[in-house]
């Protein structure tokens, strides 16, 4: 069976439908996929039954949460008789032996793709995380550097101690349907992307880096960030060598002093060159997945 003859369905748990990982990675990704594929839909996990035929079922992260995972695993053998089942855990920590029950796994980051490919016999498909389709970049005139952080405040460093240099905007990742923070994005030309690692973190897609790239905005990001090291050149001028407050404060001042100069222009060029998150590249990856699944 050819890729074009199979339907593509993104399966999600209704409980998490408004969350960022479901709304963007299932609802919006299905919307994107309709640009290339003739039959795409979003399915509710609770309504998924044995009547499914000739589909590629992509189980969103929401379906792989602990309260749903056991039920999904119980239903997989019956579903796999007439459909192909693919897991998309994004940053969820799931054991390799659990993922081995699926016909394939989607990775949302380069590091995750390499990790899973070395451990699973089933295929691993790298589909980078796109930027929210509702965001529209707009050219602005700048007279200096203005930095902002967009995300969960618990996930970054120095909230409250860098307010003179960075504006911090809290993003509610449990509700991606409403995005009041998005109206502020065009007013900043530096994105503060330092990440505080937590024990619950799996492989994190470079969503903040991609958001900045879509605006061609230089980022402040730690060199120890795995995806940043893979996506930015070694000589990117605004890598933070540590997350210590003094280091970050000095780096932000250096960025401000570099505005409009060679370092700044090079950083903008580097950010503009990142394209793996763009819709066409994401769609290329989905089409390739469908072709390989057959």
C-alpha positions as protocol buffer text, in pm:
chain_id: "A"
residue {
  index: 1
  type: UNK
  ca { x: 0 y: 0 z: 0 }
}
residue {
  index: 2
  type: UNK
  ca { x: 143 y: 341 z: -95 }
}
residue {
  index: 3
  type: UNK
  ca { x: 169 y: 630 z: 147 }
}
residue {
  index: 4
  type: UNK
  ca { x: -90 y: 831 z: -44 }
}
residue {
  index: 5
  type: UNK
  ca { x: -351 y: 557 z: -8 }
}
residue {
  index: 6
  type: UNK
  ca { x: -339 y: 556 z: 372 }
}
residue {
  index: 7
  type: UNK
  ca { x: -523 y: 807 z: 585 }
}
residue {
  index: 8
  type: UNK
  ca { x: -327 y: 989 z: 855 }
}
residue {
  index: 9
  type: UNK
  ca { x: -489 y: 1032 z: 1195 }
}
residue {
  index: 10
  type: UNK
  ca { x: -354 y: 1216 z: 1498 }
}
residue {
  index: 11
  type: UNK
  ca { x: -494 y: 1051 z: 1809 }
}
residue {
  index: 12
  type: UNK
  ca { x: -522 y: 1258 z: 2126 }
}
residue {
  index: 13
  type: UNK
  ca { x: -681 y: 1236 z: 2471 }
}
residue {
  index: 14
  type: UNK
  ca { x: -963 y: 1488 z: 2510 }
}
residue {
  index: 15
  type: UNK
  ca { x: -847 y: 1573 z: 2863 }
}
residue {
  index: 16
  type: UNK
  ca { x: -530 y: 1731 z: 2721 }
}
residue {
  index: 17
  type: UNK
  ca { x: -673 y: 1872 z: 2398 }
}
residue {
  index: 18
  type: UNK
  ca { x: -605 y: 2235 z: 2496 }
}
residue {
  index: 19
  type: UNK
  ca { x: -247 y: 2170 z: 2609 }
}
residue {
  index: 20
  type: UNK
  ca { x: 39 y: 2292 z: 2395 }
}
residue {
  index: 21
  type: UNK
  ca { x: 172 y: 1946 z: 2316 }
}
residue {
  index: 22
  type: UNK
  ca { x: -171 y: 1837 z: 2192 }
}
residue {
  index: 23
  type: UNK
  ca { x: -303 y: 2152 z: 2030 }
}
residue {
  index: 24
  type: UNK
  ca { x: 16 y: 2216 z: 1834 }
}
residue {
  index: 25
  type: UNK
  ca { x: 139 y: 1862 z: 1777 }
}
residue {
  index: 26
  type: UNK
  ca { x: -199 y: 1708 z: 1690 }
}
residue {
  index: 27
  type: UNK
  ca { x: -461 y: 1968 z: 1599 }
}
residue {
  index: 28
  type: UNK
  ca { x: -232 y: 2212 z: 1419 }
}
residue {
  index: 29
  type: UNK
  ca { x: -11 y: 1941 z: 1275 }
}
residue {
  index: 30
  type: UNK
  ca { x: -321 y: 1782 z: 1122 }
}
residue {
  index: 31
  type: UNK
  ca { x: -412 y: 2120 z: 977 }
}
residue {
  index: 32
  type: UNK
  ca { x: -64 y: 2144 z: 827 }
}
residue {
  index: 33
  type: UNK
  ca { x: -72 y: 1791 z: 688 }
}
residue {
  index: 34
  type: UNK
  ca { x: -387 y: 1864 z: 487 }
}
residue {
  index: 35
  type: UNK
  ca { x: -172 y: 2084 z: 263 }
}
residue {
  index: 36
  type: UNK
  ca { x: 2 y: 1773 z: 127 }
}
residue {
  index: 37
  type: UNK
  ca { x: -211 y: 1470 z: 215 }
}
residue {
  index: 38
  type: UNK
  ca { x: -565 y: 1397 z: 98 }
}
residue {
  index: 39
  type: UNK
  ca { x: -701 y: 1231 z: 411 }
}
residue {
  index: 40
  type: UNK
  ca { x: -607 y: 1370 z: 754 }
}
residue {
  index: 41
  type: UNK
  ca { x: -804 y: 1383 z: 1074 }
}
residue {
  index: 42
  type: UNK
  ca { x: -780 y: 1421 z: 1451 }
}
residue {
  index: 43
  type: UNK
  ca { x: -923 y: 1127 z: 1646 }
}
residue {
  index: 44
  type: UNK
  ca { x: -1034 y: 1119 z: 2007 }
}
residue {
  index: 45
  type: UNK
  ca { x: -860 y: 835 z: 2191 }
}
residue {
  index: 46
  type: UNK
  ca { x: -1181 y: 744 z: 2376 }
}
residue {
  index: 47
  type: UNK
  ca { x: -1366 y: 692 z: 2048 }
}
residue {
  index: 48
  type: UNK
  ca { x: -1095 y: 488 z: 1875 }
}
residue {
  index: 49
  type: UNK
  ca { x: -1226 y: 141 z: 1795 }
}
residue {
  index: 50
  type: UNK
  ca { x: -1148 y: -171 z: 1598 }
}
residue {
  index: 51
  type: UNK
  ca { x: -1312 y: -41 z: 1282 }
}
residue {
  index: 52
  type: UNK
  ca { x: -1000 y: 154 z: 1187 }
}
residue {
  index: 53
  type: UNK
  ca { x: -864 y: 40 z: 852 }
}
residue {
  index: 54
  type: UNK
  ca { x: -568 y: 143 z: 638 }
}
residue {
  index: 55
  type: UNK
  ca { x: -465 y: 438 z: 854 }
}
residue {
  index: 56
  type: UNK
  ca { x: -147 y: 562 z: 1012 }
}
residue {
  index: 57
  type: UNK
  ca { x: -243 y: 640 z: 1370 }
}
residue {
  index: 58
  type: UNK
  ca { x: -11 y: 887 z: 1541 }
}
residue {
  index: 59
  type: UNK
  ca { x: -57 y: 861 z: 1916 }
}
residue {
  index: 60
  type: UNK
  ca { x: 2 y: 1206 z: 2057 }
}
residue {
  index: 61
  type: UNK
  ca { x: 188 y: 1260 z: 2387 }
}
residue {
  index: 62
  type: UNK
  ca { x: -151 y: 1301 z: 2560 }
}
residue {
  index: 63
  type: UNK
  ca { x: -234 y: 934 z: 2486 }
}
residue {
  index: 64
  type: UNK
  ca { x: 94 y: 822 z: 2638 }
}
residue {
  index: 65
  type: UNK
  ca { x: 38 y: 982 z: 2977 }
}
residue {
  index: 66
  type: UNK
  ca { x: 33 y: 731 z: 3267 }
}
residue {
  index: 67
  type: UNK
  ca { x: -346 y: 732 z: 3305 }
}
residue {
  index: 68
  type: UNK
  ca { x: -394 y: 631 z: 2939 }
}
residue {
  index: 69
  type: UNK
  ca { x: -81 y: 438 z: 2844 }
}
residue {
  index: 70
  type: UNK
  ca { x: -183 y: 95 z: 2978 }
}
residue {
  index: 71
  type: UNK
  ca { x: -512 y: 111 z: 2787 }
}
residue {
  index: 72
  type: UNK
  ca { x: -335 y: 213 z: 2467 }
}
residue {
  index: 73
  type: UNK
  ca { x: -91 y: -77 z: 2498 }
}
residue {
  index: 74
  type: UNK
  ca { x: -380 y: -322 z: 2550 }
}
residue {
  index: 75
  type: UNK
  ca { x: -550 y: -204 z: 2231 }
}
residue {
  index: 76
  type: UNK
  ca { x: -241 y: -190 z: 2011 }
}
residue {
  index: 77
  type: UNK
  ca { x: -237 y: -556 z: 1896 }
}
residue {
  index: 78
  type: UNK
  ca { x: -594 y: -531 z: 1764 }
}
residue {
  index: 79
  type: UNK
  ca { x: -535 y: -191 z: 1604 }
}
residue {
  index: 80
  type: UNK
  ca { x: -212 y: -302 z: 1439 }
}
residue {
  index: 81
  type: UNK
  ca { x: -394 y: -579 z: 1248 }
}
residue {
  index: 82
  type: UNK
  ca { x: -545 y: -321 z: 1015 }
}
residue {
  index: 83
  type: UNK
  ca { x: -354 y: 3 z: 1083 }
}
residue {
  index: 84
  type: UNK
  ca { x: -5 y: 128 z: 1158 }
}
residue {
  index: 85
  type: UNK
  ca { x: 48 y: 276 z: 1505 }
}
residue {
  index: 86
  type: UNK
  ca { x: 315 y: 539 z: 1566 }
}
residue {
  index: 87
  type: UNK
  ca { x: 402 y: 705 z: 1899 }
}
residue {
  index: 88
  type: UNK
  ca { x: 483 y: 1076 z: 1929 }
}
residue {
  index: 89
  type: UNK
  ca { x: 604 y: 1115 z: 2290 }
}
residue {
  index: 90
  type: UNK
  ca { x: 768 y: 1456 z: 2230 }
}
residue {
  index: 91
  type: UNK
  ca { x: 944 y: 1519 z: 2565 }
}
residue {
  index: 92
  type: UNK
  ca { x: 767 y: 1249 z: 2766 }
}
residue {
  index: 93
  type: UNK
  ca { x: 996 y: 996 z: 2931 }
}
residue {
  index: 94
  type: UNK
  ca { x: 885 y: 651 z: 2811 }
}
residue {
  index: 95
  type: UNK
  ca { x: 1080 y: 327 z: 2835 }
}
residue {
  index: 96
  type: UNK
  ca { x: 1228 y: 189 z: 2514 }
}
residue {
  index: 97
  type: UNK
  ca { x: 1049 y: -143 z: 2566 }
}
residue {
  index: 98
  type: UNK
  ca { x: 715 y: 41 z: 2570 }
}
residue {
  index: 99
  type: UNK
  ca { x: 790 y: 230 z: 2249 }
}
residue {
  index: 100
  type: UNK
  ca { x: 892 y: -100 z: 2088 }
}
residue {
  index: 101
  type: UNK
  ca { x: 523 y: -196 z: 2086 }
}
residue {
  index: 102
  type: UNK
  ca { x: 455 y: 61 z: 1813 }
}
residue {
  index: 103
  type: UNK
  ca { x: 522 y: 36 z: 1440 }
}
residue {
  index: 104
  type: UNK
  ca { x: 739 y: 345 z: 1465 }
}
residue {
  index: 105
  type: UNK
  ca { x: 819 y: 647 z: 1679 }
}
residue {
  index: 106
  type: UNK
  ca { x: 826 y: 1016 z: 1592 }
}
residue {
  index: 107
  type: UNK
  ca { x: 1109 y: 1219 z: 1745 }
}
residue {
  index: 108
  type: UNK
  ca { x: 1069 y: 1593 z: 1796 }
}
residue {
  index: 109
  type: UNK
  ca { x: 1439 y: 1669 z: 1838 }
}
residue {
  index: 110
  type: UNK
  ca { x: 1768 y: 1561 z: 1686 }
}
residue {
  index: 111
  type: UNK
  ca { x: 1897 y: 1422 z: 2015 }
}
residue {
  index: 112
  type: UNK
  ca { x: 1582 y: 1218 z: 2067 }
}
residue {
  index: 113
  type: UNK
  ca { x: 1599 y: 1080 z: 1712 }
}
residue {
  index: 114
  type: UNK
  ca { x: 1958 y: 965 z: 1764 }
}
residue {
  index: 115
  type: UNK
  ca { x: 1881 y: 818 z: 2106 }
}
residue {
  index: 116
  type: UNK
  ca { x: 1577 y: 620 z: 1986 }
}
residue {
  index: 117
  type: UNK
  ca { x: 1738 y: 508 z: 1659 }
}
residue {
  index: 118
  type: UNK
  ca { x: 2020 y: 346 z: 1854 }
}
residue {
  index: 119
  type: UNK
  ca { x: 1777 y: 153 z: 2074 }
}
residue {
  index: 120
  type: UNK
  ca { x: 1473 y: 58 z: 1866 }
}
residue {
  index: 121
  type: UNK
  ca { x: 1444 y: -179 z: 1573 }
}
residue {
  index: 122
  type: UNK
  ca { x: 1129 y: -2 z: 1450 }
}
residue {
  index: 123
  type: UNK
  ca { x: 1173 y: 313 z: 1241 }
}
residue {
  index: 124
  type: UNK
  ca { x: 1224 y: 654 z: 1401 }
}
residue {
  index: 125
  type: UNK
  ca { x: 1102 y: 963 z: 1216 }
}
residue {
  index: 126
  type: UNK
  ca { x: 1236 y: 1309 z: 1295 }
}
residue {
  index: 127
  type: UNK
  ca { x: 955 y: 1565 z: 1268 }
}
residue {
  index: 128
  type: UNK
  ca { x: 1064 y: 1895 z: 1418 }
}
residue {
  index: 129
  type: UNK
  ca { x: 819 y: 2104 z: 1618 }
}
residue {
  index: 130
  type: UNK
  ca { x: 664 y: 2384 z: 1411 }
}
residue {
  index: 131
  type: UNK
  ca { x: 596 y: 2736 z: 1539 }
}
residue {
  index: 132
  type: UNK
  ca { x: 233 y: 2811 z: 1626 }
}
residue {
  index: 133
  type: UNK
  ca { x: 59 y: 2876 z: 1294 }
}
residue {
  index: 134
  type: UNK
  ca { x: -132 y: 3169 z: 1442 }
}
residue {
  index: 135
  type: UNK
  ca { x: 185 y: 3371 z: 1496 }
}
residue {
  index: 136
  type: UNK
  ca { x: 275 y: 3610 z: 1219 }
}
residue {
  index: 137
  type: UNK
  ca { x: 617 y: 3764 z: 1196 }
}
residue {
  index: 138
  type: UNK
  ca { x: 635 y: 4132 z: 1111 }
}
residue {
  index: 139
  type: UNK
  ca { x: 929 y: 4352 z: 1024 }
}
residue {
  index: 140
  type: UNK
  ca { x: 999 y: 4628 z: 1275 }
}
residue {
  index: 141
  type: UNK
  ca { x: 1248 y: 4911 z: 1302 }
}
residue {
  index: 142
  type: UNK
  ca { x: 1474 y: 4883 z: 1604 }
}
residue {
  index: 143
  type: UNK
  ca { x: 1702 y: 5130 z: 1776 }
}
residue {
  index: 144
  type: UNK
  ca { x: 1844 y: 4881 z: 2022 }
}
residue {
  index: 145
  type: UNK
  ca { x: 1823 y: 4531 z: 2168 }
}
residue {
  index: 146
  type: UNK
  ca { x: 1509 y: 4434 z: 2362 }
}
residue {
  index: 147
  type: UNK
  ca { x: 1506 y: 4094 z: 2530 }
}
residue {
  index: 148
  type: UNK
  ca { x: 1215 y: 3879 z: 2644 }
}
residue {
  index: 149
  type: UNK
  ca { x: 1145 y: 3530 z: 2769 }
}
residue {
  index: 150
  type: UNK
  ca { x: 829 y: 3346 z: 2660 }
}
residue {
  index: 151
  type: UNK
  ca { x: 752 y: 3027 z: 2850 }
}
residue {
  index: 152
  type: UNK
  ca { x: 682 y: 2871 z: 3186 }
}
residue {
  index: 153
  type: UNK
  ca { x: 872 y: 3079 z: 3440 }
}
residue {
  index: 154
  type: UNK
  ca { x: 972 y: 2771 z: 3639 }
}
residue {
  index: 155
  type: UNK
  ca { x: 1167 y: 2651 z: 3336 }
}
residue {
  index: 156
  type: UNK
  ca { x: 1417 y: 2936 z: 3317 }
}
residue {
  index: 157
  type: UNK
  ca { x: 1681 y: 3111 z: 3525 }
}
residue {
  index: 158
  type: UNK
  ca { x: 1695 y: 3443 z: 3712 }
}
residue {
  index: 159
  type: UNK
  ca { x: 1329 y: 3546 z: 3700 }
}
residue {
  index: 160
  type: UNK
  ca { x: 1308 y: 3851 z: 3924 }
}
residue {
  index: 161
  type: UNK
  ca { x: 1680 y: 3926 z: 3918 }
}
residue {
  index: 162
  type: UNK
  ca { x: 1714 y: 4022 z: 3551 }
}
residue {
  index: 163
  type: UNK
  ca { x: 1397 y: 4228 z: 3513 }
}
residue {
  index: 164
  type: UNK
  ca { x: 1604 y: 4534 z: 3425 }
}
residue {
  index: 165
  type: UNK
  ca { x: 1734 y: 4352 z: 3117 }
}
residue {
  index: 166
  type: UNK
  ca { x: 1468 y: 4091 z: 3027 }
}
residue {
  index: 167
  type: UNK
  ca { x: 1089 y: 4103 z: 3021 }
}
residue {
  index: 168
  type: UNK
  ca { x: 947 y: 3769 z: 3136 }
}
residue {
  index: 169
  type: UNK
  ca { x: 614 y: 3653 z: 2989 }
}
residue {
  index: 170
  type: UNK
  ca { x: 449 y: 3351 z: 3146 }
}
residue {
  index: 171
  type: UNK
  ca { x: 305 y: 3099 z: 2899 }
}
residue {
  index: 172
  type: UNK
  ca { x: 35 y: 2861 z: 3019 }
}
residue {
  index: 173
  type: UNK
  ca { x: 127 y: 2538 z: 2840 }
}
residue {
  index: 174
  type: UNK
  ca { x: -190 y: 2370 z: 2970 }
}
residue {
  index: 175
  type: UNK
  ca { x: -396 y: 2603 z: 2750 }
}
residue {
  index: 176
  type: UNK
  ca { x: -251 y: 2670 z: 2405 }
}
residue {
  index: 177
  type: UNK
  ca { x: -588 y: 2769 z: 2261 }
}
residue {
  index: 178
  type: UNK
  ca { x: -560 y: 3110 z: 2429 }
}
residue {
  index: 179
  type: UNK
  ca { x: -226 y: 3281 z: 2369 }
}
residue {
  index: 180
  type: UNK
  ca { x: -235 y: 3633 z: 2518 }
}
residue {
  index: 181
  type: UNK
  ca { x: 146 y: 3632 z: 2539 }
}
residue {
  index: 182
  type: UNK
  ca { x: 176 y: 3612 z: 2161 }
}
residue {
  index: 183
  type: UNK
  ca { x: 81 y: 3975 z: 2106 }
}
residue {
  index: 184
  type: UNK
  ca { x: 403 y: 4079 z: 2280 }
}
residue {
  index: 185
  type: UNK
  ca { x: 643 y: 3875 z: 2065 }
}
residue {
  index: 186
  type: UNK
  ca { x: 685 y: 4124 z: 1777 }
}
residue {
  index: 187
  type: UNK
  ca { x: 806 y: 4392 z: 2020 }
}
residue {
  index: 188
  type: UNK
  ca { x: 1128 y: 4205 z: 2109 }
}
residue {
  index: 189
  type: UNK
  ca { x: 1434 y: 4131 z: 1901 }
}
residue {
  index: 190
  type: UNK
  ca { x: 1625 y: 3915 z: 2151 }
}
residue {
  index: 191
  type: UNK
  ca { x: 1486 y: 3591 z: 2294 }
}
residue {
  index: 192
  type: UNK
  ca { x: 1611 y: 3476 z: 2633 }
}
residue {
  index: 193
  type: UNK
  ca { x: 1609 y: 3095 z: 2608 }
}
residue {
  index: 194
  type: UNK
  ca { x: 1799 y: 2968 z: 2911 }
}
residue {
  index: 195
  type: UNK
  ca { x: 1644 y: 2645 z: 3035 }
}
residue {
  index: 196
  type: UNK
  ca { x: 1636 y: 2513 z: 3390 }
}
residue {
  index: 197
  type: UNK
  ca { x: 1647 y: 2134 z: 3361 }
}
residue {
  index: 198
  type: UNK
  ca { x: 1405 y: 1936 z: 3578 }
}
residue {
  index: 199
  type: UNK
  ca { x: 1392 y: 1567 z: 3665 }
}
residue {
  index: 200
  type: UNK
  ca { x: 1071 y: 1522 z: 3463 }
}
residue {
  index: 201
  type: UNK
  ca { x: 1232 y: 1651 z: 3144 }
}
residue {
  index: 202
  type: UNK
  ca { x: 1286 y: 1418 z: 2854 }
}
residue {
  index: 203
  type: UNK
  ca { x: 1423 y: 1529 z: 2516 }
}
residue {
  index: 204
  type: UNK
  ca { x: 1305 y: 1886 z: 2468 }
}
residue {
  index: 205
  type: UNK
  ca { x: 1235 y: 2011 z: 2115 }
}
residue {
  index: 206
  type: UNK
  ca { x: 1389 y: 2351 z: 2043 }
}
residue {
  index: 207
  type: UNK
  ca { x: 1056 y: 2537 z: 2046 }
}
residue {
  index: 208
  type: UNK
  ca { x: 1191 y: 2862 z: 2192 }
}
residue {
  index: 209
  type: UNK
  ca { x: 1482 y: 2861 z: 1948 }
}
residue {
  index: 210
  type: UNK
  ca { x: 1241 y: 2807 z: 1659 }
}
residue {
  index: 211
  type: UNK
  ca { x: 1014 y: 3089 z: 1777 }
}
residue {
  index: 212
  type: UNK
  ca { x: 1312 y: 3324 z: 1782 }
}
residue {
  index: 213
  type: UNK
  ca { x: 1428 y: 3199 z: 1441 }
}
residue {
  index: 214
  type: UNK
  ca { x: 1088 y: 3275 z: 1289 }
}
residue {
  index: 215
  type: UNK
  ca { x: 1151 y: 3641 z: 1384 }
}
residue {
  index: 216
  type: UNK
  ca { x: 1523 y: 3624 z: 1295 }
}
residue {
  index: 217
  type: UNK
  ca { x: 1590 y: 3728 z: 1654 }
}
residue {
  index: 218
  type: UNK
  ca { x: 1921 y: 3644 z: 1821 }
}
residue {
  index: 219
  type: UNK
  ca { x: 1895 y: 3423 z: 2129 }
}
residue {
  index: 220
  type: UNK
  ca { x: 2069 y: 3397 z: 2463 }
}
residue {
  index: 221
  type: UNK
  ca { x: 2103 y: 3026 z: 2523 }
}
residue {
  index: 222
  type: UNK
  ca { x: 2344 y: 2805 z: 2715 }
}
residue {
  index: 223
  type: UNK
  ca { x: 2606 y: 2621 z: 2513 }
}
residue {
  index: 224
  type: UNK
  ca { x: 2525 y: 2309 z: 2714 }
}
residue {
  index: 225
  type: UNK
  ca { x: 2180 y: 2297 z: 2554 }
}
residue {
  index: 226
  type: UNK
  ca { x: 2198 y: 1988 z: 2334 }
}
residue {
  index: 227
  type: UNK
  ca { x: 1966 y: 2103 z: 2054 }
}
residue {
  index: 228
  type: UNK
  ca { x: 2118 y: 2451 z: 2046 }
}
residue {
  index: 229
  type: UNK
  ca { x: 2464 y: 2301 z: 1993 }
}
residue {
  index: 230
  type: UNK
  ca { x: 2326 y: 2101 z: 1701 }
}
residue {
  index: 231
  type: UNK
  ca { x: 2134 y: 2385 z: 1539 }
}
residue {
  index: 232
  type: UNK
  ca { x: 2371 y: 2677 z: 1594 }
}
residue {
  index: 233
  type: UNK
  ca { x: 2733 y: 2701 z: 1475 }
}
residue {
  index: 234
  type: UNK
  ca { x: 3014 y: 2675 z: 1729 }
}
residue {
  index: 235
  type: UNK
  ca { x: 3100 y: 3041 z: 1677 }
}
residue {
  index: 236
  type: UNK
  ca { x: 2750 y: 3169 z: 1748 }
}
residue {
  index: 237
  type: UNK
  ca { x: 2841 y: 3485 z: 1942 }
}
residue {
  index: 238
  type: UNK
  ca { x: 2578 y: 3483 z: 2216 }
}
residue {
  index: 239
  type: UNK
  ca { x: 2615 y: 3140 z: 2371 }
}
residue {
  index: 240
  type: UNK
  ca { x: 2618 y: 3150 z: 2751 }
}
residue {
  index: 241
  type: UNK
  ca { x: 2904 y: 2944 z: 2890 }
}
residue {
  index: 242
  type: UNK
  ca { x: 2715 y: 2900 z: 3219 }
}
residue {
  index: 243
  type: UNK
  ca { x: 2382 y: 2995 z: 3371 }
}
residue {
  index: 244
  type: UNK
  ca { x: 2540 y: 3196 z: 3653 }
}
residue {
  index: 245
  type: UNK
  ca { x: 2379 y: 3535 z: 3703 }
}
residue {
  index: 246
  type: UNK
  ca { x: 2698 y: 3735 z: 3650 }
}
residue {
  index: 247
  type: UNK
  ca { x: 2769 y: 3551 z: 3324 }
}
residue {
  index: 248
  type: UNK
  ca { x: 2419 y: 3612 z: 3189 }
}
residue {
  index: 249
  type: UNK
  ca { x: 2410 y: 3976 z: 3293 }
}
residue {
  index: 250
  type: UNK
  ca { x: 2743 y: 4041 z: 3121 }
}
residue {
  index: 251
  type: UNK
  ca { x: 2627 y: 3858 z: 2808 }
}
residue {
  index: 252
  type: UNK
  ca { x: 2306 y: 4060 z: 2786 }
}
residue {
  index: 253
  type: UNK
  ca { x: 2503 y: 4383 z: 2817 }
}
residue {
  index: 254
  type: UNK
  ca { x: 2743 y: 4263 z: 2546 }
}
residue {
  index: 255
  type: UNK
  ca { x: 2447 y: 4185 z: 2318 }
}
residue {
  index: 256
  type: UNK
  ca { x: 2307 y: 4532 z: 2373 }
}
residue {
  index: 257
  type: UNK
  ca { x: 2644 y: 4686 z: 2286 }
}
residue {
  index: 258
  type: UNK
  ca { x: 2668 y: 4468 z: 1973 }
}
residue {
  index: 259
  type: UNK
  ca { x: 2332 y: 4585 z: 1833 }
}
residue {
  index: 260
  type: UNK
  ca { x: 2363 y: 4664 z: 1462 }
}
residue {
  index: 261
  type: UNK
  ca { x: 2729 y: 4560 z: 1448 }
}
residue {
  index: 262
  type: UNK
  ca { x: 2896 y: 4260 z: 1285 }
}
residue {
  index: 263
  type: UNK
  ca { x: 2833 y: 4019 z: 1575 }
}
residue {
  index: 264
  type: UNK
  ca { x: 2466 y: 4113 z: 1585 }
}
residue {
  index: 265
  type: UNK
  ca { x: 2421 y: 4085 z: 1210 }
}
residue {
  index: 266
  type: UNK
  ca { x: 2594 y: 3746 z: 1207 }
}
residue {
  index: 267
  type: UNK
  ca { x: 2365 y: 3621 z: 1484 }
}
residue {
  index: 268
  type: UNK
  ca { x: 2060 y: 3733 z: 1286 }
}
residue {
  index: 269
  type: UNK
  ca { x: 2193 y: 3555 z: 976 }
}
residue {
  index: 270
  type: UNK
  ca { x: 2246 y: 3236 z: 1177 }
}
residue {
  index: 271
  type: UNK
  ca { x: 1892 y: 3248 z: 1315 }
}
residue {
  index: 272
  type: UNK
  ca { x: 1743 y: 3312 z: 971 }
}
residue {
  index: 273
  type: UNK
  ca { x: 1925 y: 3004 z: 837 }
}
residue {
  index: 274
  type: UNK
  ca { x: 1742 y: 2767 z: 1075 }
}
residue {
  index: 275
  type: UNK
  ca { x: 1457 y: 2621 z: 872 }
}
residue {
  index: 276
  type: UNK
  ca { x: 1377 y: 2272 z: 1005 }
}
residue {
  index: 277
  type: UNK
  ca { x: 1071 y: 2407 z: 1192 }
}
residue {
  index: 278
  type: UNK
  ca { x: 919 y: 2574 z: 886 }
}
residue {
  index: 279
  type: UNK
  ca { x: 591 y: 2424 z: 756 }
}
residue {
  index: 280
  type: UNK
  ca { x: 738 y: 2297 z: 429 }
}
residue {
  index: 281
  type: UNK
  ca { x: 1022 y: 2117 z: 607 }
}
residue {
  index: 282
  type: UNK
  ca { x: 784 y: 1966 z: 863 }
}
residue {
  index: 283
  type: UNK
  ca { x: 556 y: 1851 z: 581 }
}
residue {
  index: 284
  type: UNK
  ca { x: 852 y: 1698 z: 398 }
}
residue {
  index: 285
  type: UNK
  ca { x: 923 y: 1492 z: 709 }
}
residue {
  index: 286
  type: UNK
  ca { x: 561 y: 1379 z: 740 }
}
residue {
  index: 287
  type: UNK
  ca { x: 546 y: 1282 z: 374 }
}
residue {
  index: 288
  type: UNK
  ca { x: 871 y: 1088 z: 412 }
}
residue {
  index: 289
  type: UNK
  ca { x: 728 y: 907 z: 714 }
}
residue {
  index: 290
  type: UNK
  ca { x: 416 y: 812 z: 523 }
}
residue {
  index: 291
  type: UNK
  ca { x: 623 y: 690 z: 230 }
}
residue {
  index: 292
  type: UNK
  ca { x: 847 y: 472 z: 449 }
}
residue {
  index: 293
  type: UNK
  ca { x: 552 y: 328 z: 637 }
}
residue {
  index: 294
  type: UNK
  ca { x: 397 y: 235 z: 305 }
}
